[in-house]
Amino acid sequence: MERELLVRFLLCETTEQEEQKVLDWLDASPENVRMLESLDNSFSASMLNAPRYNKIKKDGRAAGALRYLGYAASFVAVLLGLGTSFWFGTKSVEQPQAQMVTVSTPRGQRTNLTLQDGTRVCLNGGSTIIYPTIFDSQSRRVRLTGEAMFDVSSDKEHPFYVETYAATVKVTGTNFDVLADSGRGVFSTALFRGNVSLQINDGAYSMTPGQKAILSGGKLTVTEDTDEDDFLWTEGVIAVNDNSFRRIAEKVESAFGVKIRCQAKLEPQILLRGKIRISDGLDHAMSMILMQTGRTYRIDTDTNTIYIQ
């Protein structure tokens, strides 16, 4: 569908024949409707342009068209508010210029996003993603700090890149997790479906489903022991499935943005097996993890550090 026609339709400047053409296009495929929904998700901040939308809305025919779309209000706001120059009354429409969107998720929470191309992202607590409102004609690029689960919409002609402090993850259509915490010097990628190429300073590395790549000491190690329980954070859950204190501590650190230090010579042996909901809070998580270990803990709120005694 021509962008010029869609814009004129939303601004109620189409003829009856053109209007029917757009309505038929929307009815023809759920993808056409989802395209507007994904734009609405990405561009909600653009509703700051509501005064301009309200002026358009006064027209009676506009109100009918916008009621049909349901969410077209924010879409119109986007078209008017992205610094895009549309020349109505001619057949020339300039390409819209993308703005960058920054989304940050507080510790202990998660955020679900749908990008302009249909890619779904689950952003973990304490993480930030930066992405354009509209991907360019060559590739799709986002910038990640922290952890996110991606389900990338397949498009072999337009690769999808996740740029991090340590490496760039390149895919065309894939389900994978990326953890990139520069503060802790941690980087890993776990692949569940599709194919992934990791680009770091000394070259490129390919992964297949079921593999996990970990960057440590400047060296990349690819293993076959991806444990899907490690990624239950997408459901707001910490899985406690082994007695490794350090591994469980890392999950708590990631979920709540704290540091855990053991003041005793020996680390506690974790006896709990099960799942802990992040929404129940840090105190609940620590009490459950240290259950039956005979250990106690204290929290230094000034440094966000938990000391195991």
Solvent accessible surface area in square Angstrom, and as a share of the most:
residue,aa,sasa,rsa
1,M,79,0.35
2,E,97,0.43
3,R,94,0.34
4,E,35,0.16
5,L,11,0.06
6,L,22,0.11
7,V,3,0.02
8,R,43,0.16
9,F,5,0.02
10,L,4,0.02
11,L,27,0.13
12,C,21,0.12
13,E,90,0.40
14,T,7,0.04
15,T,74,0.43
16,E,142,0.64
17,Q,140,0.62
18,E,47,0.21
19,E,44,0.20
20,Q,94,0.42
21,K,99,0.42
22,V,1,0.00
23,L,37,0.18
24,D,75,0.39
25,W,45,0.16
26,L,10,0.05
27,D,105,0.55
28,A,81,0.63
29,S,34,0.22
30,P,90,0.57
31,E,106,0.47
32,N,23,0.12
33,V,49,0.28
34,R,120,0.44
35,M,74,0.33
36,L,7,0.03
37,E,74,0.33
38,S,6,0.04
39,L,17,0.09
40,D,37,0.19
41,N,84,0.43
42,S,7,0.04
43,F,4,0.02
44,S,72,0.46
45,A,77,0.60
46,S,15,0.10
47,M,69,0.31
48,L,159,0.79
49,N,37,0.19
50,A,26,0.20
51,P,97,0.61
52,R,133,0.48
53,Y,19,0.07
54,N,74,0.38
55,K,157,0.67
56,I,35,0.18
57,K,98,0.41
58,K,172,0.73
59,D,74,0.38
60,G,61,0.58
61,R,105,0.38
62,A,0,0.00
63,A,23,0.18
64,G,30,0.28
65,A,13,0.10
66,L,14,0.07
67,R,179,0.65
68,Y,108,0.41
69,L,15,0.07
70,G,64,0.62
71,Y,50,0.19
72,A,0,0.00
73,A,25,0.19
74,S,9,0.06
75,F,12,0.05
76,V,2,0.01
77,A,0,0.00
78,V,2,0.01
79,L,14,0.07
80,L,31,0.16
81,G,23,0.22
82,L,6,0.03
83,G,66,0.64
84,T,21,0.12
85,S,50,0.32
86,F,28,0.12
87,W,150,0.53
88,F,79,0.33
89,G,79,0.76
90,T,71,0.41
91,K,190,0.80
92,S,67,0.43
93,V,42,0.24
94,E,84,0.38
95,Q,136,0.61
96,P,10,0.06
97,Q,131,0.58
98,A,39,0.30
99,Q,88,0.39
100,M,121,0.54
101,V,32,0.18
102,T,84,0.49
103,V,31,0.18
104,S,72,0.46
105,T,4,0.03
106,P,77,0.48
107,R,115,0.42
108,G,26,0.25
109,Q,108,0.48
110,R,102,0.37
111,T,39,0.22
112,N,115,0.59
113,L,27,0.14
114,T,37,0.21
115,L,1,0.00
116,Q,51,0.23
117,D,36,0.19
118,G,30,0.29
119,T,0,0.00
120,R,142,0.52
121,V,4,0.02
122,C,15,0.09
123,L,0,0.00
124,N,9,0.04
125,G,4,0.04
126,G,32,0.31
127,S,3,0.02
128,T,35,0.20
129,I,0,0.00
130,I,59,0.30
131,Y,5,0.02
132,P,17,0.11
133,T,4,0.02
134,I,25,0.13
135,F,21,0.09
136,D,92,0.47
137,S,84,0.55
138,Q,136,0.61
139,S,14,0.09
140,R,8,0.03
141,R,109,0.40
142,V,4,0.02
143,R,98,0.36
144,L,2,0.01
145,T,72,0.42
146,G,9,0.09
147,E,16,0.07
148,A,0,0.00
149,M,29,0.13
150,F,0,0.00
151,D,34,0.18
152,V,7,0.04
153,S,39,0.25
154,S,86,0.56
155,D,50,0.26
156,K,169,0.72
157,E,144,0.64
158,H,52,0.23
159,P,25,0.16
160,F,0,0.00
161,Y,25,0.09
162,V,0,0.00
163,E,47,0.21
164,T,9,0.05
165,Y,96,0.36
166,A,25,0.19
167,A,6,0.05
168,T,26,0.15
169,V,0,0.00
170,K,64,0.27
171,V,4,0.02
172,T,49,0.29
173,G,22,0.21
174,T,1,0.00
175,N,30,0.15
176,F,0,0.00
177,D,2,0.01
178,V,0,0.00
179,L,31,0.16
180,A,1,0.01
181,D,29,0.15
182,S,64,0.41
183,G,75,0.73
184,R,90,0.33
185,G,49,0.47
186,V,45,0.26
187,F,1,0.00
188,S,10,0.07
189,T,1,0.00
190,A,2,0.01
191,L,0,0.00
192,F,47,0.19
193,R,117,0.43
194,G,22,0.21
195,N,102,0.52
196,V,4,0.03
197,S,29,0.19
198,L,0,0.00
199,Q,70,0.31
200,I,26,0.13
201,N,165,0.85
202,D,106,0.55
203,G,35,0.33
204,A,71,0.55
205,Y,75,0.28
206,S,96,0.62
207,M,2,0.01
208,T,72,0.42
209,P,71,0.45
210,G,35,0.33
211,Q,26,0.12
212,K,42,0.18
213,A,0,0.00
214,I,69,0.35
215,L,32,0.16
216,S,79,0.51
217,G,82,0.79
218,G,61,0.59
219,K,155,0.66
220,L,30,0.15
221,T,77,0.45
222,V,57,0.33
223,T,40,0.23
224,E,129,0.58
225,D,105,0.54
226,T,27,0.16
227,D,49,0.26
228,E,122,0.55
229,D,51,0.26
230,D,31,0.16
231,F,18,0.07
232,L,28,0.14
233,W,18,0.06
234,T,36,0.21
235,E,99,0.44
236,G,7,0.06
237,V,11,0.06
238,I,6,0.03
239,A,3,0.03
240,V,1,0.01
241,N,51,0.26
242,D,34,0.17
243,N,69,0.35
244,S,45,0.29
245,F,11,0.04
246,R,87,0.32
247,R,88,0.32
248,I,3,0.01
249,A,2,0.02
250,E,79,0.36
251,K,35,0.15
252,V,0,0.00
253,E,13,0.06
254,S,21,0.14
255,A,6,0.05
256,F,28,0.12
257,G,20,0.19
258,V,13,0.07
259,K,95,0.40
260,I,2,0.01
261,R,112,0.41
262,C,35,0.21
263,Q,101,0.45
264,A,42,0.32
265,K,206,0.87
266,L,140,0.70
267,E,91,0.41
268,P,6,0.04
269,Q,113,0.50
270,I,0,0.00
271,L,90,0.45
272,L,34,0.17
273,R,128,0.47
274,G,32,0.31
275,K,136,0.57
276,I,3,0.01
277,R,129,0.47
278,I,13,0.06
279,S,98,0.63
280,D,82,0.43
281,G,26,0.25
282,L,32,0.16
283,D,84,0.43
284,H,75,0.33
285,A,0,0.00
286,M,2,0.01
287,S,59,0.38
288,M,53,0.24
289,I,4,0.02
290,L,10,0.05
291,M,83,0.37
292,Q,140,0.62
293,T,30,0.18
294,G,78,0.75
295,R,57,0.21
296,T,83,0.48
297,Y,55,0.21
298,R,110,0.40
299,I,58,0.30
300,D,40,0.21
301,T,112,0.65
302,D,137,0.71
303,T,71,0.41
304,N,78,0.40
305,T,7,0.04
306,I,0,0.00
307,Y,49,0.19
308,I,0,0.00
309,Q,86,0.38
